[in-house]
Amino acid sequence: MNIVSIGNTGLKVNKNGFGALPIQRVSMKEAVYLLQKAYDHGIDFYDTARFYTDSEEKIGEALSSCRSKIVIASKTGASTVEEFWKDLHTTLTNLKTDYLDLYQFHNPDYCPKPGDKAGLYDAIKVAQRQGKVRFIGISNHRQGVAVEAIESGLYDTLQYPFSYLSAHQDEIIVEAARQHGMGFICMKALAGGLINDSALAYAYLNQYDHVLPIWGIQREKELDEFLSYQTVPPVMTPERWKKVEEERKSLSGDFCRGCGYCMPCTVGIQINDCNRMSLFLRRAPLSVYLTEEWAEKMKVIEQCVDCGSCKQKCPYGLDIPTLLRRNYEDFKTFWNNKQ
């Protein structure tokens, strides 16, 4: 199997990382089975987050007995120091461990730094000195925040969306992380579900020897696919490159990365979340999003006046109003089936 070094941390893991967001949608028994099977077949990097409901608990139940042999990464979306310590305590308890190999700030809209008003970076450094956190990372969808984090020298890792549908600027970010000795953890390697050829996605990312993809897995069939690539790794061929070009033309315009550059909306639509609702409904527990609160948020899409502001600000050139309406129709279908 291929091994990847996570930046300058000294951590070396299987290039197949386990993204634990989707295991929210399966039972504890099913999740434990998947996680233990993954471990038994050499997967030793597991990424989760406080926001992923019971994902941490499932990892703790499945893998606490082999804790010293795996690398566990989690995230906090805390906005205050008090919330940070509460999240860290809960995460460690859920995972049945007294330390995290990697603790990441979860998609903040700025780059936390020492001495800033929120105090989050100072708090995570205290946690590191206490031995509760080994390495410090940041997860983000925003190009500007990602670049700032890389150049700051404050972070050991960056978790960022990357696939063969990514923009050229994203490729520059991947290379910048390598040049700065920063670990690059690749989320959304299947472009949030837009890519359905996992072998092609794997082969493309395998070209980057410093990139660690984390595959979102909730079914044994999915796990078996990625395990099979450890034995016979797919490689890029002329046929696969042709498919990449074809899919870049047909799919890139449909992929909202949730970066938030389009915000704020002139009529109050929560664009960065509403524009990914179709993905949320298929990748997280339905109970999280099929609520009255989200129904009201999605309904605001009806007020869109096609002012063009969001389209002008989108760094990826997306037709945001069209995507919003498409996601709204998808949400209504799920919502009506629930009733």
SETOR-270809 format. One line per field, with one value per residue: x, y, z of N, C-alpha, C in turn; residue in three letters. Coordinates in steps of 0.05 Angstrom, whole numbers, plus 32768, in hexadecimal, padded with zeros to 4 digits. Layout:
REM SETOR-270809
n.c1	c(X|...)
n.c2	c(Y|...)
n.c3	c(Z|...)
ca.c1	c(X|...)
ca.c2	c(Y|...)
ca.c3	c(Z|...)
c.c1	c(X|...)
c.c2	c(Y|...)
c.c3	c(Z|...)
r	c(ALA|...)
This chain:
REM SETOR-270809
n.c1	c(8011|8007|802B|8025|8046|8034|803C|806C|8066|8078|8057|8042|8017|7FE7|7FD5|7FA0|7F6F|7F3D|7F01|7ED4|7EA2|7E73|7E64|7E41|7E0F|7E05|7DF8|7E13|7E28|7E31|7E55|7E81|7E91|7EA2|7ECC|7EF0|7EFC|7F14|7F43|7F5A|7F6B|7F93|7F89|7F98|7F8F|7F60|7F2C|7F02|7ECF|7EB6|7E85|7E6F|7E43|7E39|7E68|7E9D|7E95|7E8C|7EBD|7EDC|7EC5|7ED1|7F09|7F29|7F47|7F74|7F8E|7FC3|7FD8|7FC2|7FB1|7F8C|7F62|7F3E|7F0C|7EFB|7EC5|7EC4|7EB7|7EC6|7EF4|7EE1|7EBC|7EE0|7EFF|7ED6|7EC5|7EF5|7EFB|7ECC|7ED5|7F04|7EF0|7EC7|7EE6|7F02|7F37|7F73|7F8C|7F93|7FAB|7FA9|7F8B|7F5A|7F46|7F04|7EF1|7EF3|7EE2|7F0D|7F54|7F6A|7F98|7FD1|7FC3|7F96|7F52|7F2B|7F48|7F50|7F7B|7FA4|7F8E|7F8E|7FC4|7FD1|7FB6|7FD6|8007|7FF8|7FF5|7FC8|7FBD|7FE0|7FF0|7FE0|7FAB|7F85|7F46|7F27|7EFE|7F07|7F2D|7F4D|7F54|7F6E|7F9E|7FB4|7FBA|7FE1|800D|8015|8032|8021|8005|8002|7FE7|7FBA|7F78|7F52|7F26|7F31|7F37|7F33|7F11|7F1C|7F2E|7F62|7F7B|7F75|7F98|7FC8|7FC7|7FCD|8001|801D|8016|8036|8069|8070|8076|8049|8016|7FE6|7FA4|7F74|7F34|7EF1|7EFF|7EE2|7EC5|7E98|7E73|7E69|7E8E|7E90|7EB2|7EDB|7F0D|7F26|7F28|7F49|7F78|7F86|7F92|7FBB|7FE7|7FFD|802B|802C|7FF9|7FC2|7F8B|7F49|7F18|7ED2|7EAC|7E77|7E61|7E6D|7E7B|7E90|7EBE|7ED9|7EE7|7F0F|7F34|7F44|7F62|7F91|7FAE|7FB2|7FC1|7F9D|7FB1|7FC0|7FAB|7FAC|7F76|7F5C|7F6B|7F51|7F1C|7F1D|7F22|7EF2|7ECD|7EDA|7EC8|7E91|7E80|7E98|7E80|7E55|7E63|7E60|7E8B|7E82|7E9D|7E8F|7E9A|7E74|7E51|7E38|7DF3|7DC6|7D90|7D8F|7D99|7DB6|7DE8|7E18|7E0D|7DD9|7DE1|7DFB|7DD8|7DC3|7DEE|7DF6|7DC8|7DD1|7DFF|7E01|7DDE|7D99|7D77|7D91|7D8C|7D58|7D30|7D04|7D1E|7D47|7D25|7D0E|7D3B|7D49|7D1C|7D22|7D3D|7D17|7D12|7D3B|7D55|7D74|7D9F|7DD4|7E01|7E18|7E2C|7E53|7E79|7E89|7EC1|7EC5|7EA6|7E70|7E2B|7E06|7DCF|7DB1|7DC4|7DB4|7D7C|7D76|7D89|7D63|7D34|7D42|7D46|7D10|7CF8|7D0D|7CF9|7CC1|7CBA|7CC5|7C9A)
n.c2	c(7FE8|802F|8062|809F|80DA|8107|8144|8169|814E|811C|80F2|80B7|8098|8069|8077|8075|8095|8095|80B3|80C8|80E0|80CC|809E|80AC|809F|806A|8031|8026|7FF2|7FE5|800D|8004|7FD2|7FE1|8005|7FE6|7FBF|7FDF|7FEE|7FBB|7FB1|7FD4|800C|8047|807B|80A7|80D3|8101|8129|8158|816B|8142|8123|80E5|80CF|80D1|80B3|8080|8074|8073|8047|801E|801E|8029|8003|7FFC|802B|8043|8035|8050|808D|80C3|80F6|812F|8164|81A8|81D5|8201|8244|8261|8263|8247|8224|8207|81E9|81CA|81AD|8190|8170|8151|8137|8118|80F7|80DC|80C0|809F|80A8|80CA|80EF|8113|8106|812C|816B|8193|81D4|81E0|81F2|822D|8273|8293|8296|827A|8296|82A1|82C9|82E2|82FD|82D5|82AC|8276|825C|8262|8244|8210|8207|8205|81D5|81B4|81B7|819E|816B|8156|815F|814F|8163|819E|81B3|81CE|81D1|81E2|8204|8231|8254|8281|827F|824E|8258|8280|8263|823D|825F|8276|8254|823D|820E|81C7|81A7|81AB|81A4|819B|81A5|817C|8163|8144|8167|8198|81DE|8205|8226|8209|81DF|81FB|8207|81D4|81C8|81F2|81E3|81B6|81CC|81EA|81C3|81AF|8185|8169|815D|813D|814D|813E|8121|8106|812E|813D|8116|811D|8104|80C4|809B|807A|8062|8081|80B2|80A4|8095|80C7|80E7|80CA|80DA|8103|8104|8118|811F|810E|80EA|80E8|80BB|80BD|808F|8061|8031|7FEB|7FDA|8008|800F|7FE0|7FEB|8013|7FF9|7FD2|7FEF|7FF5|7FC8|7FC3|7FFA|802C|804D|808A|808C|8096|8090|8099|80CE|80E7|80E0|80FF|8133|8136|8132|815F|8186|817C|8178|819C|81CE|81C4|81BD|81D1|81EC|81FF|822C|8260|8292|82AC|82C4|82FD|82EB|8313|830F|82F0|82B9|827D|826E|824D|821F|820F|8206|81D6|81B1|8183|8160|815D|8143|8110|80FF|8106|80FB|80F8|810F|813C|8164|8163|8187|81B7|81E7|81E5|81E1|8213|8233|8220|822F|8265|826A|8271|82A7|82BA|82E9|82E9|830E|830B|8314|82EB|82C9|82E8|82EB|82B7|828C|8261|8265|8254|8249|8260|826F|824A|8219|821D|821B|81E8|81C8|81D6|81C0|818A|8185|818E|8161|8138|814B|814A|8113|8103|8115)
n.c3	c(8000|7FF6|8018|803B|8050|8082|8078|809E|80CD|80DB|80DD|80BD|8091|8075|8033|8028|8048|807C|8079|80A7|80A8|808C|80AA|80CF|80BD|80C2|80ED|8130|8134|80FD|80EF|8111|80FE|80C9|80D4|80F1|80CB|80A5|80C2|80CA|8097|808D|808D|80AE|80BC|80D5|80CD|80ED|810D|813E|812E|8111|8126|8143|8131|8148|8176|8161|8149|8177|8192|816E|8165|8192|81AB|818D|818E|818F|815F|8136|8113|8128|8115|8126|8129|813C|813F|815D|8175|819F|81D7|8203|81EB|81CC|81F2|8207|81DA|81CF|81FD|81F9|81C8|81D3|81FA|81DE|81B8|81D7|81EA|8200|81E3|81A5|8165|813D|813E|8123|810D|80FA|80BF|80C6|80BA|80B8|80C2|80FB|812A|8155|818E|8179|817B|8186|819E|8194|817B|81A0|81C9|81B4|81B1|81E7|81F3|81D5|81F0|821E|820E|81F8|81C4|818A|8157|8130|8107|80CF|80B1|8075|8044|8029|7FFB|8007|803F|8043|8028|8049|8079|806A|805E|808F|80B0|80DF|80E2|80E0|80BC|8084|8074|803B|8003|7FCA|7F8A|7F48|7F32|7F45|7F48|7F26|7F4B|7F7A|7F71|7F75|7FAB|7FC1|7FB1|7FCA|8000|8001|7FF7|8025|804B|8062|8077|804B|804B|8028|801D|8003|7FD5|7FB0|7F9C|7FBA|7FAC|7F76|7F55|7F3D|7F32|7F54|7F4E|7F28|7F43|7F6D|7F51|7F3B|7F69|7F7D|7F63|7F7F|7FAD|7FE1|7FF3|801A|8011|802D|802F|802D|804E|8054|8047|803F|800C|7FF6|8016|8008|7FD3|7FD7|7FF6|7FD2|7FAF|7FC8|7FC0|7F88|7F6F|7F4C|7F10|7EEC|7EAA|7E62|7E53|7E83|7E8E|7E64|7E74|7EA3|7E8D|7E70|7E9A|7EB8|7E97|7E96|7ECC|7EF0|7EF6|7F17|7F4B|7F8A|7FBA|7FEC|7FFF|800D|7FF7|7FDA|7FFC|8022|8012|7FEC|7FF9|8025|8021|8037|8019|8015|8031|8021|7FEC|7FEA|7FFB|7FE4|7FE5|801D|802D|801B|8034|806A|80A9|809C|80C1|80D3|80AE|8098|80B1|80D1|80D7|80AF|8083|8081|8077|8044|8028|8021|7FF2|7FCB|7FC8|7FAA|7F7D|7F50|7F4E|7F43|7F63|7F82|7F5B|7F43|7F6B|7F74|7F75|7F55|7F29|7F29|7F17|7F42|7F51|7F32|7F45|7F7B|7F76|7F62|7F8C|7FB1|7F9B|7F9F|7FD7|7FE4|7FCF|7FF0|8021|8019|8014|8047|8064)
ca.c1	c(8000|8015|802D|8029|804F|8023|804D|8084|805E|8085|8042|8041|7FFF|7FDC|7FCA|7F83|7F64|7F21|7EF1|7EBF|7E89|7E5C|7E5C|7E2A|7DF6|7E01|7DF7|7E2C|7E33|7E3C|7E6D|7E97|7E9B|7EB1|7EE4|7F03|7F05|7F28|7F5B|7F65|7F76|7FA9|7F83|7FA1|7F89|7F43|7F25|7EE7|7ECA|7EA2|7E6C|7E65|7E31|7E45|7E7F|7EB3|7E8F|7E8F|7ED9|7EE5|7EBC|7EDE|7F26|7F38|7F59|7F8C|7F93|7FDF|7FE0|7FB4|7FB1|7F71|7F5F|7F23|7F0A|7EE9|7EBA|7EC0|7EBD|7ED1|7F07|7ED1|7EB2|7EF6|7F05|7EC0|7EC7|7F0C|7EF4|7EB8|7EE1|7F15|7EDE|7EBA|7EFA|7F0E|7F53|7F7B|7F9A|7F8D|7FC3|7FA5|7F73|7F58|7F30|7EF1|7EE7|7EEE|7EE2|7F26|7F6A|7F71|7FB4|7FD7|7FBD|7F7E|7F3D|7F1D|7F59|7F4F|7F96|7FB2|7F82|7F97|7FE0|7FD0|7FAF|7FED|801B|7FED|7FF7|7FAE|7FBE|7FFC|7FF5|7FCA|7FA3|7F6E|7F36|7F1A|7EF4|7F0C|7F48|7F5C|7F5C|7F81|7FB8|7FBE|7FC2|7FFA|8022|8019|8044|8015|7FF6|800F|7FD8|7FA3|7F64|7F47|7F1A|7F42|7F30|7F39|7EFF|7F24|7F38|7F7F|7F84|7F77|7FB1|7FDD|7FC7|7FD9|801E|8027|8018|804E|8081|8073|8078|802F|8006|7FCE|7F90|7F62|7F17|7EE1|7F0E|7ECE|7EB6|7E7E|7E61|7E67|7EA0|7E87|7EC7|7EEE|7F27|7F31|7F2E|7F61|7F90|7F8D|7F9E|7FD3|7FFD|8007|8035|8029|7FDD|7FB4|7F6E|7F38|7F00|7EBA|7EA3|7E61|7E58|7E83|7E82|7EA2|7ED7|7EE7|7EF2|7F28|7F47|7F4E|7F76|7FAB|7FBC|7FB8|7FBA|7F97|7FC4|7FB5|7FB1|7FA0|7F59|7F53|7F6F|7F3C|7F04|7F20|7F1C|7ED6|7EBD|7EDF|7EB6|7E74|7E78|7EA4|7E6D|7E40|7E6E|7E63|7E9E|7E7A|7EB2|7E83|7EA1|7E5C|7E41|7E1C|7DDF|7DB6|7D75|7D93|7D9B|7DCF|7DF0|7E2D|7E01|7DC2|7DEB|7E05|7DC4|7DC0|7E04|7DF1|7DB2|7DDB|7E18|7DFE|7DC4|7D83|7D6A|7D9F|7D84|7D3B|7D25|7CF6|7D32|7D53|7D10|7D0B|7D53|7D48|7D06|7D2C|7D46|7D02|7D14|7D51|7D4D|7D88|7DAE|7DEE|7E16|7E26|7E3B|7E6B|7E8D|7E91|7EDB|7EC5|7E95|7E58|7E11|7DFC|7DB2|7DA7|7DCB|7DA3|7D61|7D78|7D8B|7D49|7D22|7D4B|7D3D|7CF2|7CF2|7D13|7CE7|7CA6|7CBA|7CC5|7C7F)
ca.c2	c(8000|8048|8070|80BC|80E9|811E|815C|8166|8143|8102|80DD|80AA|8088|805F|808D|8073|809E|808F|80CA|80BC|80EF|80BC|8088|80B6|8096|804E|802A|8022|7FD8|7FE7|801F|7FF6|7FBE|7FEE|8011|7FD0|7FB3|7FF1|7FEB|7FA1|7FB1|7FE7|8028|804F|8098|80AA|80EF|8106|8145|815B|8171|812A|8115|80CF|80C4|80CD|809D|8067|806F|806B|802C|800A|801E|8031|7FED|7FFE|8048|804B|802C|8060|80AA|80CD|8113|813A|8181|81B8|81ED|8214|8260|826D|8252|8235|820F|81F7|81D5|81B8|819B|817E|815D|813F|8127|8105|80E4|80CB|80B0|808E|80AD|80E1|8102|8113|810A|8145|8179|81A7|81E8|81D6|8205|8248|8286|82A1|8285|827F|829C|82A8|82E4|82EF|8302|82BC|829D|8259|8250|8261|822E|81F6|8205|81FB|81B9|81A5|81B5|818B|8150|814E|8163|814D|8176|81B1|81B6|81DF|81C7|81F9|8204|824B|8256|8296|8275|8239|8264|828D|824E|8232|8272|827E|8242|8236|81F5|81AF|819C|81B8|8192|81AD|8196|8179|814C|814C|817C|81B0|81F4|8208|8232|81F4|81D1|820D|8204|81BA|81CA|8203|81D4|81A5|81DD|81F3|81AC|81AE|816E|8170|8148|8143|8146|8140|8116|80FE|8146|813D|8103|8121|80F1|80A9|8088|807C|805A|8099|80C5|8099|8098|80E3|80F1|80BA|80E9|8116|80F2|8124|8123|80F8|80EB|80DB|80B2|80BA|8073|8058|8017|7FD9|7FDA|801F|8009|7FCB|7FF8|8021|7FE5|7FC4|8000|7FF3|7FB1|7FCA|8016|8036|8062|809A|8083|80A9|808E|80A7|80EB|80F0|80E1|8116|814B|8135|8138|817A|8197|8177|8178|81B1|81E4|81BC|81B6|81E7|81E4|820A|823E|8277|82AB|82B7|82CF|82F6|82ED|832C|830A|82E0|829C|8271|8261|8239|8206|8208|81FD|81BB|81A1|8168|8150|8159|812F|80F6|80F9|810A|80F1|8109|811E|8155|8178|8163|8194|81CF|81FC|81E5|81E6|8230|823D|8219|823E|8280|8269|827B|82C4|82C2|82FC|82E8|8327|8306|831A|82D2|82BE|82F9|82E6|829B|8288|824A|826B|8244|8255|825B|826E|8231|8204|8220|8211|81CB|81BD|81DA|81AB|8171|8186|818B|8145|8129|8155|813F|80F6|8101|811C)
ca.c3	c(8000|7FF5|8031|8038|8067|8087|807C|80AF|80E7|80E0|80DB|80A3|8091|805D|8023|802B|8062|8081|8080|80B8|80A8|8084|80BC|80DF|80B2|80C7|8109|813E|812C|80E2|80EF|811E|80EA|80B3|80DE|80F8|80B2|8099|80D1|80C4|807C|808B|808F|80C9|80C0|80D8|80D0|80F7|8117|8152|8121|8104|8139|8153|8123|815A|8188|8152|8147|8192|8197|815C|8162|81AA|81B3|817C|818C|818A|8145|8122|8115|812A|8112|812A|8124|814C|8132|8173|816F|81B7|81E5|8213|81D9|81C4|8206|8209|81C3|81D2|8212|81EE|81B3|81DF|8208|81CA|81AB|81EC|81E9|820F|81D2|8189|8154|812E|8144|810E|810E|80E6|80AB|80CF|80A4|80BA|80CB|8117|812E|8171|8197|816D|818E|818D|81B0|818E|8176|81BA|81D8|81A9|81B9|8203|81F1|81CA|8205|8232|8203|81EE|81A7|8180|8141|812C|80EB|80C8|809B|806A|8029|801D|7FF1|8015|805A|803F|8022|8061|808C|8060|8060|80AB|80BE|80F9|80E1|80D7|80A6|8078|8067|8027|7FED|7FB3|7F78|7F2D|7F2A|7F53|7F38|7F25|7F64|7F8E|7F6C|7F80|7FC8|7FC7|7FAD|7FDF|8018|7FFF|7FF9|8041|805D|8070|806F|803C|804E|8012|801F|7FEB|7FBE|7F9C|7F95|7FC7|7F9F|7F59|7F48|7F43|7F2A|7F6A|7F45|7F1B|7F58|7F7B|7F40|7F38|7F81|7F82|7F56|7F93|7FC2|7FFC|7FF8|8028|800D|8040|8020|803D|804B|8065|803F|803C|7FF0|7FF1|8023|7FF8|7FBB|7FDE|7FFF|7FBA|7FA1|7FD7|7FB4|7F6C|7F6D|7F31|7F06|7ED7|7E8F|7E4E|7E54|7E9C|7E8A|7E52|7E84|7EB4|7E7D|7E6A|7EB2|7EBF|7E87|7E9C|7EE8|7F01|7EFB|7F29|7F65|7F9E|7FCE|8005|8009|8019|7FEB|7FCE|8011|8029|7FFD|7FEF|8004|803D|801D|8042|8000|8017|803B|8011|7FD1|7FED|8009|7FD7|7FF0|8039|8030|8014|8042|8087|80B2|8092|80D7|80D8|809A|8093|80C8|80CB|80D4|8094|806F|8080|806A|8028|801C|801A|7FD6|7FBA|7FC7|7F98|7F68|7F3B|7F4E|7F38|7F75|7F8A|7F43|7F3F|7F80|7F75|7F68|7F43|7F12|7F2A|7F14|7F5C|7F53|7F27|7F58|7F92|7F70|7F5E|7FA7|7FBE|7F91|7FAB|7FF3|7FE6|7FCA|8009|8035|8014|801A|8064|8070)
c.c1	c(8012|8014|8032|8032|803E|8034|8066|807E|806E|8071|8042|8029|7FF9|7FCF|7FAB|7F7A|7F47|7F13|7ED7|7EA5|7E71|7E53|7E47|7E10|7DF2|7E01|7E12|7E39|7E3F|7E55|7E85|7EA3|7EAB|7ECC|7EF9|7F0D|7F19|7F43|7F69|7F73|7F89|7FA3|7F88|7F9D|7F6B|7F3C|7F07|7EE4|7EB5|7E86|7E5F|7E55|7E40|7E5D|7E97|7EAE|7E93|7EAC|7EE5|7EDE|7ECB|7EFC|7F36|7F4C|7F74|7F95|7FAF|7FE8|7FD3|7FB7|7F95|7F72|7F42|7F23|7EF7|7EDF|7EB6|7EC6|7EC7|7EE4|7EF7|7EC6|7EC8|7EFC|7EEF|7EC0|7EDE|7F06|7EE1|7EC4|7EF3|7F05|7ED2|7ECD|7F08|7F2D|7F5A|7F8B|7F90|7FA7|7FC1|7F8B|7F71|7F41|7F1E|7EE5|7EE1|7EEF|7EFA|7F3B|7F72|7F90|7FB9|7FD0|7FA4|7F67|7F2F|7F2D|7F5A|7F6A|7FA6|7FA8|7F8D|7FB5|7FE3|7FCA|7FC6|8002|8012|7FEE|7FDC|7FAC|7FDB|8002|7FDB|7FC5|7F8C|7F60|7F27|7F11|7EFC|7F29|7F59|7F66|7F71|7F9D|7FC4|7FC8|7FDD|8011|8028|802E|803A|8009|8006|8001|7FC2|7F91|7F53|7F3B|7F2D|7F3A|7F38|7F25|7F06|7F2E|7F56|7F8A|7F86|7F91|7FC9|7FDF|7FD3|7FF7|802B|802A|8031|8067|8086|8075|805F|8020|7FED|7FBB|7F79|7F46|7F09|7EF0|7EFB|7EBB|7E9A|7E69|7E5E|7E78|7E97|7E9A|7EDD|7F0A|7F35|7F39|7F47|7F7A|7F99|7F9C|7FB8|7FEC|800B|8011|8033|800C|7FD1|7F96|7F5F|7F1D|7EE8|7EAD|7E8C|7E57|7E71|7E8D|7E96|7EBE|7EE7|7EF4|7F0D|7F3D|7F54|7F64|7F91|7FBB|7FC5|7FB0|7FB4|7FAB|7FB6|7FBE|7FA5|7F81|7F4E|7F56|7F59|7F22|7F05|7F18|7EFE|7EC5|7EC2|7ECD|7E99|7E6C|7E82|7E90|7E57|7E49|7E72|7E75|7E97|7E8E|7EA7|7E8A|7E89|7E4B|7E4A|7E09|7DCE|7D9B|7D77|7D94|7DB6|7DDC|7E03|7E23|7DEA|7DCB|7DF8|7DF1|7DC1|7DD6|7DFF|7DDD|7DBC|7DF3|7E16|7DE3|7DAE|7D77|7D78|7D94|7D66|7D2D|7D15|7D09|7D3E|7D3E|7D0C|7D23|7D52|7D32|7D0E|7D35|7D31|7D04|7D2B|7D47|7D61|7D97|7DCA|7E06|7E26|7E37|7E54|7E81|7E97|7EAC|7EDB|7EB2|7E7B|7E3F|7E01|7DDD|7DA6|7DAC|7DB9|7D87|7D61|7D7A|7D71|7D35|7D28|7D42|7D1F|7CEA|7CF6|7CFF|7CCB|7CA4|7CBA|7CAA|7C6C)
c.c2	c(8019|8056|808D|80C8|8102|8136|8156|815A|812A|80EB|80D2|8096|807D|8076|808B|807D|8099|80A9|80C1|80CC|80DC|80A6|8092|80A7|8078|8048|8027|8007|7FD9|7FF7|8011|7FE0|7FCA|7FF8|7FFB|7FC2|7FC5|7FEF|7FD0|7F9F|7FC9|8004|8031|806D|809B|80C7|80F2|8123|8144|815F|8157|8118|80FF|80C2|80BE|80B5|8082|8060|8066|804E|8017|8008|8026|801C|7FEE|801B|8050|8044|803C|807D|80B4|80EC|811A|8158|818E|81D0|8203|8231|826F|8259|823E|821E|81FC|81E1|81C1|81A3|8187|8169|8148|812C|8111|80EF|80D1|80B7|809D|8090|80C6|80F5|80FE|8116|8125|8151|8191|81BB|81E2|81EC|8221|825C|8299|828E|828B|8282|82A3|82C5|82F1|82EF|82E8|82AB|827F|824D|824F|824A|8213|81F2|81FB|81DD|81A8|81A2|81A1|816F|8145|814F|8161|8162|8186|81B5|81C9|81D2|81DF|81F4|821D|824D|826A|828D|8260|8244|8272|8279|8243|8245|827A|826D|8238|821A|81DF|81A3|81AF|81A3|81A3|819C|8194|8160|8155|8160|8197|81C5|81F6|8214|821D|81E4|81E1|820A|81E9|81BB|81DC|81F5|81C2|81B5|81E6|81DC|81A8|8195|8177|8158|814F|813A|8149|8137|810B|8115|8146|812B|8107|810D|80D5|8093|808A|8074|8072|80AE|80BD|809D|80B4|80ED|80E2|80C7|80FC|8107|80FE|8127|810A|80FA|80DD|80D5|80B0|809F|806D|803C|8005|7FD8|7FF1|801A|7FF5|7FD7|8003|800D|7FD6|7FD4|7FFF|7FDC|7FB8|7FE7|801F|804B|8071|8090|8097|80A8|809C|80C5|80F6|80F3|80F9|812F|814C|813D|8154|818D|8194|817B|8190|81C7|81DD|81B8|81CE|81DD|81EF|821F|8258|8292|82BA|82C7|82EC|82FA|8306|8328|82F6|82C2|8293|8260|824A|821F|81FD|81FC|81E2|81A8|8185|8155|8149|8142|8113|80ED|80FB|80FF|8103|8119|8138|816B|8179|816D|81AD|81E7|81FD|81E9|8204|823C|8238|8229|825A|8281|8274|8299|82CD|82D3|82FD|8302|8324|830A|8301|82C7|82CE|82F3|82C9|8296|8271|824D|825B|8255|8250|825B|8254|821A|8205|8215|81F3|81BD|81C0|81C5|8190|816F|8181|816F|8134|8131|814A|8121|80F0|8104|8104)
c.c3	c(8000|8010|802C|8052|806A|808D|808C|80CA|80EF|80DF|80BF|80A4|8076|804D|8020|8046|8064|808A|808E|80B8|80A1|8097|80D0|80D7|80B6|80E5|8115|8135|8110|80E1|80FB|810B|80D4|80BD|80E5|80DF|80A4|80A7|80CB|80A9|8078|808C|80AC|80CE|80C0|80DE|80D8|80FF|812C|8146|8115|8117|8148|8145|8136|816D|817A|814E|8162|8198|8187|815F|817B|81B2|81A3|8179|8184|816E|812E|8127|8114|8128|8117|8126|8138|813D|8147|816A|8187|81C5|81F7|8203|81D0|81D8|820A|81F3|81C7|81E7|8207|81DA|81C0|81ED|81F4|81BD|81BE|81EB|81FA|81FE|81B5|817A|8145|8136|8131|8114|80F5|80D6|80B7|80B7|80A6|80C2|80E8|811A|814C|8177|818A|8181|8198|81A1|81AB|818A|8190|81CB|81CE|81AF|81D6|8203|81E7|81E0|821B|8228|81F9|81D0|819E|816B|813B|810E|80E8|80B0|8090|804D|801A|8014|8000|8030|8057|803A|803A|8076|8083|8065|807D|80B9|80D9|80FA|80D5|80BE|809D|806D|8055|8010|7FD5|7FA4|7F5C|7F22|7F36|7F3F|7F39|7F3F|7F7A|7F8A|7F76|7F9E|7FD0|7FC5|7FC3|7FFA|8018|8004|8016|8055|806D|8065|8061|803D|803A|8019|8005|7FD2|7FA8|7F96|7FA1|7FBA|7F81|7F4A|7F50|7F3A|7F3F|7F61|7F37|7F30|7F67|7F6B|7F3D|7F51|7F87|7F75|7F6A|7FAB|7FDF|8004|8004|8023|8024|8032|8033|8039|805E|805D|803A|801F|7FEA|7FFD|8012|7FDF|7FC2|7FE8|7FE7|7FAC|7FB0|7FCA|7F97|7F68|7F50|7F29|7EF0|7EBB|7E7B|7E4F|7E6D|7E9A|7E78|7E62|7E97|7EA5|7E77|7E83|7EBC|7EB0|7E8F|7EB9|7EF8|7F08|7F0F|7F46|7F76|7FB4|7FEA|8010|8015|800D|7FDF|7FE2|8016|8011|8002|7FFB|801C|8039|8028|802C|8004|8022|8029|7FF6|7FD2|7FFA|7FFE|7FE2|800D|803D|802A|8025|8060|808F|80A8|80A8|80DC|80C6|8094|80AB|80BF|80C7|80B9|807E|806B|8071|804C|801A|8013|7FFD|7FC3|7FB6|7FB5|7F81|7F51|7F38|7F42|7F4B|7F7C|7F73|7F3E|7F53|7F82|7F67|7F55|7F2C|7F12|7F24|7F2D|7F5D|7F48|7F3A|7F71|7F8D|7F6D|7F7A|7FB6|7FB5|7F9D|7FC8|7FF6|7FE1|7FE3|801F|8032|801A|8038|8070|806F)
r	c(MET|ASN|ILE|VAL|SER|ILE|GLY|ASN|THR|GLY|LEU|LYS|VAL|ASN|LYS|ASN|GLY|PHE|GLY|ALA|LEU|PRO|ILE|GLN|ARG|VAL|SER|MET|LYS|GLU|ALA|VAL|TYR|LEU|LEU|GLN|LYS|ALA|TYR|ASP|HIS|GLY|ILE|ASP|PHE|TYR|ASP|THR|ALA|ARG|PHE|TYR|THR|ASP|SER|GLU|GLU|LYS|ILE|GLY|GLU|ALA|LEU|SER|SER|CYS|ARG|SER|LYS|ILE|VAL|ILE|ALA|SER|LYS|THR|GLY|ALA|SER|THR|VAL|GLU|GLU|PHE|TRP|LYS|ASP|LEU|HIS|THR|THR|LEU|THR|ASN|LEU|LYS|THR|ASP|TYR|LEU|ASP|LEU|TYR|GLN|PHE|HIS|ASN|PRO|ASP|TYR|CYS|PRO|LYS|PRO|GLY|ASP|LYS|ALA|GLY|LEU|TYR|ASP|ALA|ILE|LYS|VAL|ALA|GLN|ARG|GLN|GLY|LYS|VAL|ARG|PHE|ILE|GLY|ILE|SER|ASN|HIS|ARG|GLN|GLY|VAL|ALA|VAL|GLU|ALA|ILE|GLU|SER|GLY|LEU|TYR|ASP|THR|LEU|GLN|TYR|PRO|PHE|SER|TYR|LEU|SER|ALA|HIS|GLN|ASP|GLU|ILE|ILE|VAL|GLU|ALA|ALA|ARG|GLN|HIS|GLY|MET|GLY|PHE|ILE|CYS|MET|LYS|ALA|LEU|ALA|GLY|GLY|LEU|ILE|ASN|ASP|SER|ALA|LEU|ALA|TYR|ALA|TYR|LEU|ASN|GLN|TYR|ASP|HIS|VAL|LEU|PRO|ILE|TRP|GLY|ILE|GLN|ARG|GLU|LYS|GLU|LEU|ASP|GLU|PHE|LEU|SER|TYR|GLN|THR|VAL|PRO|PRO|VAL|MET|THR|PRO|GLU|ARG|TRP|LYS|LYS|VAL|GLU|GLU|GLU|ARG|LYS|SER|LEU|SER|GLY|ASP|PHE|CYS|ARG|GLY|CYS|GLY|TYR|CYS|MET|PRO|CYS|THR|VAL|GLY|ILE|GLN|ILE|ASN|ASP|CYS|ASN|ARG|MET|SER|LEU|PHE|LEU|ARG|ARG|ALA|PRO|LEU|SER|VAL|TYR|LEU|THR|GLU|GLU|TRP|ALA|GLU|LYS|MET|LYS|VAL|ILE|GLU|GLN|CYS|VAL|ASP|CYS|GLY|SER|CYS|LYS|GLN|LYS|CYS|PRO|TYR|GLY|LEU|ASP|ILE|PRO|THR|LEU|LEU|ARG|ARG|ASN|TYR|GLU|ASP|PHE|LYS|THR|PHE|TRP|ASN|ASN|LYS|GLN)
